């Protein structure tokens, strides 16, 4: 029986989420740690202030193959 390998990722921001997705796709077990309750790192809706506006189109920061939009 083959043993699966487990990888820990510290930080659930955009880089941590991409690393987790790639490792999961490659068959690793992934444990994702972040000090915040919500995913997204500095782009988390809990950390952003109410009137935050960015200079980039909304779709630029989306990862269409990670979340199904629900």
Phi and psi restraints in degrees (range 20) as a CNS / XPLOR table:
assign (resid 1 and name C) (resid 2 and name N)
       (resid 2 and name CA) (resid 2 and name C) 1.0 -79.5 20.0 2
assign (resid 2 and name N) (resid 2 and name CA)
       (resid 2 and name C) (resid 3 and name N) 1.0 139.3 20.0 2
assign (resid 2 and name C) (resid 3 and name N)
       (resid 3 and name CA) (resid 3 and name C) 1.0 -88.1 20.0 2
assign (resid 3 and name N) (resid 3 and name CA)
       (resid 3 and name C) (resid 4 and name N) 1.0 137.5 20.0 2
assign (resid 3 and name C) (resid 4 and name N)
       (resid 4 and name CA) (resid 4 and name C) 1.0 -83.4 20.0 2
assign (resid 4 and name N) (resid 4 and name CA)
       (resid 4 and name C) (resid 5 and name N) 1.0 153.0 20.0 2
assign (resid 4 and name C) (resid 5 and name N)
       (resid 5 and name CA) (resid 5 and name C) 1.0 -102.1 20.0 2
assign (resid 5 and name N) (resid 5 and name CA)
       (resid 5 and name C) (resid 6 and name N) 1.0 138.2 20.0 2
assign (resid 5 and name C) (resid 6 and name N)
       (resid 6 and name CA) (resid 6 and name C) 1.0 -108.0 20.0 2
assign (resid 6 and name N) (resid 6 and name CA)
       (resid 6 and name C) (resid 7 and name N) 1.0 134.9 20.0 2
assign (resid 6 and name C) (resid 7 and name N)
       (resid 7 and name CA) (resid 7 and name C) 1.0 -122.1 20.0 2
assign (resid 7 and name N) (resid 7 and name CA)
       (resid 7 and name C) (resid 8 and name N) 1.0 134.1 20.0 2
assign (resid 7 and name C) (resid 8 and name N)
       (resid 8 and name CA) (resid 8 and name C) 1.0 -100.7 20.0 2
assign (resid 8 and name N) (resid 8 and name CA)
       (resid 8 and name C) (resid 9 and name N) 1.0 134.8 20.0 2
assign (resid 8 and name C) (resid 9 and name N)
       (resid 9 and name CA) (resid 9 and name C) 1.0 -119.7 20.0 2
assign (resid 9 and name N) (resid 9 and name CA)
       (resid 9 and name C) (resid 10 and name N) 1.0 127.2 20.0 2
assign (resid 9 and name C) (resid 10 and name N)
       (resid 10 and name CA) (resid 10 and name C) 1.0 -98.3 20.0 2
assign (resid 10 and name N) (resid 10 and name CA)
       (resid 10 and name C) (resid 11 and name N) 1.0 115.2 20.0 2
assign (resid 10 and name C) (resid 11 and name N)
       (resid 11 and name CA) (resid 11 and name C) 1.0 109.0 20.0 2
assign (resid 11 and name N) (resid 11 and name CA)
       (resid 11 and name C) (resid 12 and name N) 1.0 121.0 20.0 2
assign (resid 11 and name C) (resid 12 and name N)
       (resid 12 and name CA) (resid 12 and name C) 1.0 -108.6 20.0 2
assign (resid 12 and name N) (resid 12 and name CA)
       (resid 12 and name C) (resid 13 and name N) 1.0 35.7 20.0 2
assign (resid 12 and name C) (resid 13 and name N)
       (resid 13 and name CA) (resid 13 and name C) 1.0 -81.7 20.0 2
assign (resid 13 and name N) (resid 13 and name CA)
       (resid 13 and name C) (resid 14 and name N) 1.0 -167.0 20.0 2
assign (resid 13 and name C) (resid 14 and name N)
       (resid 14 and name CA) (resid 14 and name C) 1.0 -60.3 20.0 2
assign (resid 14 and name N) (resid 14 and name CA)
       (resid 14 and name C) (resid 15 and name N) 1.0 -41.4 20.0 2
assign (resid 14 and name C) (resid 15 and name N)
       (resid 15 and name CA) (resid 15 and name C) 1.0 -68.0 20.0 2
assign (resid 15 and name N) (resid 15 and name CA)
       (resid 15 and name C) (resid 16 and name N) 1.0 -42.4 20.0 2
assign (resid 15 and name C) (resid 16 and name N)
       (resid 16 and name CA) (resid 16 and name C) 1.0 -63.9 20.0 2
assign (resid 16 and name N) (resid 16 and name CA)
       (resid 16 and name C) (resid 17 and name N) 1.0 -39.0 20.0 2
assign (resid 16 and name C) (resid 17 and name N)
       (resid 17 and name CA) (resid 17 and name C) 1.0 -67.3 20.0 2
assign (resid 17 and name N) (resid 17 and name CA)
       (resid 17 and name C) (resid 18 and name N) 1.0 -39.9 20.0 2
assign (resid 17 and name C) (resid 18 and name N)
       (resid 18 and name CA) (resid 18 and name C) 1.0 -65.7 20.0 2
assign (resid 18 and name N) (resid 18 and name CA)
       (resid 18 and name C) (resid 19 and name N) 1.0 -43.5 20.0 2
assign (resid 18 and name C) (resid 19 and name N)
       (resid 19 and name CA) (resid 19 and name C) 1.0 -59.9 20.0 2
assign (resid 19 and name N) (resid 19 and name CA)
       (resid 19 and name C) (resid 20 and name N) 1.0 -43.4 20.0 2
assign (resid 19 and name C) (resid 20 and name N)
       (resid 20 and name CA) (resid 20 and name C) 1.0 -61.8 20.0 2
assign (resid 20 and name N) (resid 20 and name CA)
       (resid 20 and name C) (resid 21 and name N) 1.0 -43.5 20.0 2
assign (resid 20 and name C) (resid 21 and name N)
       (resid 21 and name CA) (resid 21 and name C) 1.0 -61.6 20.0 2
assign (resid 21 and name N) (resid 21 and name CA)
       (resid 21 and name C) (resid 22 and name N) 1.0 -46.2 20.0 2
assign (resid 21 and name C) (resid 22 and name N)
       (resid 22 and name CA) (resid 22 and name C) 1.0 -63.7 20.0 2
assign (resid 22 and name N) (resid 22 and name CA)
       (resid 22 and name C) (resid 23 and name N) 1.0 -44.3 20.0 2
assign (resid 22 and name C) (resid 23 and name N)
       (resid 23 and name CA) (resid 23 and name C) 1.0 -65.7 20.0 2
assign (resid 23 and name N) (resid 23 and name CA)
       (resid 23 and name C) (resid 24 and name N) 1.0 -40.5 20.0 2
assign (resid 23 and name C) (resid 24 and name N)
       (resid 24 and name CA) (resid 24 and name C) 1.0 -62.7 20.0 2
assign (resid 24 and name N) (resid 24 and name CA)
       (resid 24 and name C) (resid 25 and name N) 1.0 -42.7 20.0 2
assign (resid 24 and name C) (resid 25 and name N)
       (resid 25 and name CA) (resid 25 and name C) 1.0 -61.4 20.0 2
assign (resid 25 and name N) (resid 25 and name CA)
       (resid 25 and name C) (resid 26 and name N) 1.0 -29.6 20.0 2
assign (resid 25 and name C) (resid 26 and name N)
       (resid 26 and name CA) (resid 26 and name C) 1.0 -89.0 20.0 2
assign (resid 26 and name N) (resid 26 and name CA)
       (resid 26 and name C) (resid 27 and name N) 1.0 5.3 20.0 2
assign (resid 26 and name C) (resid 27 and name N)
       (resid 27 and name CA) (resid 27 and name C) 1.0 94.3 20.0 2
assign (resid 27 and name N) (resid 27 and name CA)
       (resid 27 and name C) (resid 28 and name N) 1.0 7.9 20.0 2
assign (resid 27 and name C) (resid 28 and name N)
       (resid 28 and name CA) (resid 28 and name C) 1.0 -82.9 20.0 2
assign (resid 28 and name N) (resid 28 and name CA)
       (resid 28 and name C) (resid 29 and name N) 1.0 152.6 20.0 2
assign (resid 28 and name C) (resid 29 and name N)
       (resid 29 and name CA) (resid 29 and name C) 1.0 -87.0 20.0 2
assign (resid 29 and name N) (resid 29 and name CA)
       (resid 29 and name C) (resid 30 and name N) 1.0 132.4 20.0 2
assign (resid 29 and name C) (resid 30 and name N)
       (resid 30 and name CA) (resid 30 and name C) 1.0 -120.6 20.0 2
assign (resid 30 and name N) (resid 30 and name CA)
       (resid 30 and name C) (resid 31 and name N) 1.0 133.6 20.0 2
assign (resid 30 and name C) (resid 31 and name N)
       (resid 31 and name CA) (resid 31 and name C) 1.0 -115.6 20.0 2
assign (resid 31 and name N) (resid 31 and name CA)
       (resid 31 and name C) (resid 32 and name N) 1.0 123.0 20.0 2
assign (resid 31 and name C) (resid 32 and name N)
       (resid 32 and name CA) (resid 32 and name C) 1.0 -109.7 20.0 2
assign (resid 32 and name N) (resid 32 and name CA)
       (resid 32 and name C) (resid 33 and name N) 1.0 124.2 20.0 2
assign (resid 32 and name C) (resid 33 and name N)
       (resid 33 and name CA) (resid 33 and name C) 1.0 -112.8 20.0 2
assign (resid 33 and name N) (resid 33 and name CA)
       (resid 33 and name C) (resid 34 and name N) 1.0 139.5 20.0 2
assign (resid 33 and name C) (resid 34 and name N)
       (resid 34 and name CA) (resid 34 and name C) 1.0 -153.2 20.0 2
assign (resid 34 and name N) (resid 34 and name CA)
       (resid 34 and name C) (resid 35 and name N) 1.0 147.1 20.0 2
assign (resid 34 and name C) (resid 35 and name N)
       (resid 35 and name CA) (resid 35 and name C) 1.0 -76.6 20.0 2
assign (resid 35 and name N) (resid 35 and name CA)
       (resid 35 and name C) (resid 36 and name N) 1.0 -18.4 20.0 2
assign (resid 35 and name C) (resid 36 and name N)
       (resid 36 and name CA) (resid 36 and name C) 1.0 -90.2 20.0 2
assign (resid 36 and name N) (resid 36 and name CA)
       (resid 36 and name C) (resid 37 and name N) 1.0 157.7 20.0 2
assign (resid 36 and name C) (resid 37 and name N)
       (resid 37 and name CA) (resid 37 and name C) 1.0 -79.2 20.0 2
assign (resid 37 and name N) (resid 37 and name CA)
       (resid 37 and name C) (resid 38 and name N) 1.0 -23.0 20.0 2
assign (resid 37 and name C) (resid 38 and name N)
       (resid 38 and name CA) (resid 38 and name C) 1.0 -109.4 20.0 2
assign (resid 38 and name N) (resid 38 and name CA)
       (resid 38 and name C) (resid 39 and name N) 1.0 141.2 20.0 2
assign (resid 38 and name C) (resid 39 and name N)
       (resid 39 and name CA) (resid 39 and name C) 1.0 -68.2 20.0 2
assign (resid 39 and name N) (resid 39 and name CA)
       (resid 39 and name C) (resid 40 and name N) 1.0 156.1 20.0 2
assign (resid 39 and name C) (resid 40 and name N)
       (resid 40 and name CA) (resid 40 and name C) 1.0 123.1 20.0 2
assign (resid 40 and name N) (resid 40 and name CA)
       (resid 40 and name C) (resid 41 and name N) 1.0 -9.3 20.0 2
assign (resid 40 and name C) (resid 41 and name N)
       (resid 41 and name CA) (resid 41 and name C) 1.0 60.0 20.0 2
assign (resid 41 and name N) (resid 41 and name CA)
       (resid 41 and name C) (resid 42 and name N) 1.0 -132.6 20.0 2
assign (resid 41 and name C) (resid 42 and name N)
       (resid 42 and name CA) (resid 42 and name C) 1.0 -69.5 20.0 2
assign (resid 42 and name N) (resid 42 and name CA)
       (resid 42 and name C) (resid 43 and name N) 1.0 -12.4 20.0 2
assign (resid 42 and name C) (resid 43 and name N)
       (resid 43 and name CA) (resid 43 and name C) 1.0 -95.7 20.0 2
assign (resid 43 and name N) (resid 43 and name CA)
       (resid 43 and name C) (resid 44 and name N) 1.0 7.9 20.0 2
assign (resid 43 and name C) (resid 44 and name N)
       (resid 44 and name CA) (resid 44 and name C) 1.0 -62.6 20.0 2
assign (resid 44 and name N) (resid 44 and name CA)
       (resid 44 and name C) (resid 45 and name N) 1.0 141.3 20.0 2
assign (resid 44 and name C) (resid 45 and name N)
       (resid 45 and name CA) (resid 45 and name C) 1.0 -66.2 20.0 2
assign (resid 45 and name N) (resid 45 and name CA)
       (resid 45 and name C) (resid 46 and name N) 1.0 -23.2 20.0 2
assign (resid 45 and name C) (resid 46 and name N)
       (resid 46 and name CA) (resid 46 and name C) 1.0 -73.8 20.0 2
assign (resid 46 and name N) (resid 46 and name CA)
       (resid 46 and name C) (resid 47 and name N) 1.0 -27.2 20.0 2
assign (resid 46 and name C) (resid 47 and name N)
       (resid 47 and name CA) (resid 47 and name C) 1.0 -91.2 20.0 2
assign (resid 47 and name N) (resid 47 and name CA)
       (resid 47 and name C) (resid 48 and name N) 1.0 -22.1 20.0 2
assign (resid 47 and name C) (resid 48 and name N)
       (resid 48 and name CA) (resid 48 and name C) 1.0 -77.3 20.0 2
assign (resid 48 and name N) (resid 48 and name CA)
       (resid 48 and name C) (resid 49 and name N) 1.0 143.9 20.0 2
assign (resid 48 and name C) (resid 49 and name N)
       (resid 49 and name CA) (resid 49 and name C) 1.0 -81.5 20.0 2
assign (resid 49 and name N) (resid 49 and name CA)
       (resid 49 and name C) (resid 50 and name N) 1.0 160.6 20.0 2
assign (resid 49 and name C) (resid 50 and name N)
       (resid 50 and name CA) (resid 50 and name C) 1.0 -58.5 20.0 2
assign (resid 50 and name N) (resid 50 and name CA)
       (resid 50 and name C) (resid 51 and name N) 1.0 -36.6 20.0 2
assign (resid 50 and name C) (resid 51 and name N)
       (resid 51 and name CA) (resid 51 and name C) 1.0 -100.8 20.0 2
assign (resid 51 and name N) (resid 51 and name CA)
       (resid 51 and name C) (resid 52 and name N) 1.0 25.9 20.0 2
assign (resid 51 and name C) (resid 52 and name N)
       (resid 52 and name CA) (resid 52 and name C) 1.0 -64.8 20.0 2
assign (resid 52 and name N) (resid 52 and name CA)
       (resid 52 and name C) (resid 53 and name N) 1.0 128.2 20.0 2
assign (resid 52 and name C) (resid 53 and name N)
       (resid 53 and name CA) (resid 53 and name C) 1.0 -131.0 20.0 2
assign (resid 53 and name N) (resid 53 and name CA)
       (resid 53 and name C) (resid 54 and name N) 1.0 136.2 20.0 2
assign (resid 53 and name C) (resid 54 and name N)
       (resid 54 and name CA) (resid 54 and name C) 1.0 -109.4 20.0 2
assign (resid 54 and name N) (resid 54 and name CA)
       (resid 54 and name C) (resid 55 and name N) 1.0 166.9 20.0 2
assign (resid 54 and name C) (resid 55 and name N)
       (resid 55 and name CA) (resid 55 and name C) 1.0 -97.4 20.0 2
assign (resid 55 and name N) (resid 55 and name CA)
       (resid 55 and name C) (resid 56 and name N) 1.0 16.3 20.0 2
assign (resid 55 and name C) (resid 56 and name N)
       (resid 56 and name CA) (resid 56 and name C) 1.0 -124.2 20.0 2
assign (resid 56 and name N) (resid 56 and name CA)
       (resid 56 and name C) (resid 57 and name N) 1.0 152.1 20.0 2
assign (resid 56 and name C) (resid 57 and name N)
       (resid 57 and name CA) (resid 57 and name C) 1.0 -62.0 20.0 2
assign (resid 57 and name N) (resid 57 and name CA)
       (resid 57 and name C) (resid 58 and name N) 1.0 144.9 20.0 2
assign (resid 57 and name C) (resid 58 and name N)
       (resid 58 and name CA) (resid 58 and name C) 1.0 -56.5 20.0 2
assign (resid 58 and name N) (resid 58 and name CA)
       (resid 58 and name C) (resid 59 and name N) 1.0 -39.6 20.0 2
assign (resid 58 and name C) (resid 59 and name N)
       (resid 59 and name CA) (resid 59 and name C) 1.0 -71.3 20.0 2
assign (resid 59 and name N) (resid 59 and name CA)
       (resid 59 and name C) (resid 60 and name N) 1.0 -12.6 20.0 2
assign (resid 59 and name C) (resid 60 and name N)
       (resid 60 and name CA) (resid 60 and name C) 1.0 -64.5 20.0 2
assign (resid 60 and name N) (resid 60 and name CA)
       (resid 60 and name C) (resid 61 and name N) 1.0 -30.5 20.0 2
assign (resid 60 and name C) (resid 61 and name N)
       (resid 61 and name CA) (resid 61 and name C) 1.0 -101.0 20.0 2
assign (resid 61 and name N) (resid 61 and name CA)
       (resid 61 and name C) (resid 62 and name N) 1.0 14.5 20.0 2
assign (resid 61 and name C) (resid 62 and name N)
       (resid 62 and name CA) (resid 62 and name C) 1.0 -91.5 20.0 2
assign (resid 62 and name N) (resid 62 and name CA)
       (resid 62 and name C) (resid 63 and name N) 1.0 148.5 20.0 2
assign (resid 62 and name C) (resid 63 and name N)
       (resid 63 and name CA) (resid 63 and name C) 1.0 -118.9 20.0 2
assign (resid 63 and name N) (resid 63 and name CA)
       (resid 63 and name C) (resid 64 and name N) 1.0 92.3 20.0 2
assign (resid 63 and name C) (resid 64 and name N)
       (resid 64 and name CA) (resid 64 and name C) 1.0 -63.5 20.0 2
assign (resid 64 and name N) (resid 64 and name CA)
       (resid 64 and name C) (resid 65 and name N) 1.0 -23.9 20.0 2
assign (resid 64 and name C) (resid 65 and name N)
       (resid 65 and name CA) (resid 65 and name C) 1.0 -94.9 20.0 2
assign (resid 65 and name N) (resid 65 and name CA)
       (resid 65 and name C) (resid 66 and name N) 1.0 7.9 20.0 2
assign (resid 65 and name C) (resid 66 and name N)
       (resid 66 and name CA) (resid 66 and name C) 1.0 -99.6 20.0 2
assign (resid 66 and name N) (resid 66 and name CA)
       (resid 66 and name C) (resid 67 and name N) 1.0 -52.1 20.0 2
assign (resid 66 and name C) (resid 67 and name N)
       (resid 67 and name CA) (resid 67 and name C) 1.0 -113.6 20.0 2
assign (resid 67 and name N) (resid 67 and name CA)
       (resid 67 and name C) (resid 68 and name N) 1.0 148.5 20.0 2
assign (resid 67 and name C) (resid 68 and name N)
       (resid 68 and name CA) (resid 68 and name C) 1.0 -90.5 20.0 2
assign (resid 68 and name N) (resid 68 and name CA)
       (resid 68 and name C) (resid 69 and name N) 1.0 6.0 20.0 2
assign (resid 68 and name C) (resid 69 and name N)
       (resid 69 and name CA) (resid 69 and name C) 1.0 87.5 20.0 2
assign (resid 69 and name N) (resid 69 and name CA)
       (resid 69 and name C) (resid 70 and name N) 1.0 3.6 20.0 2
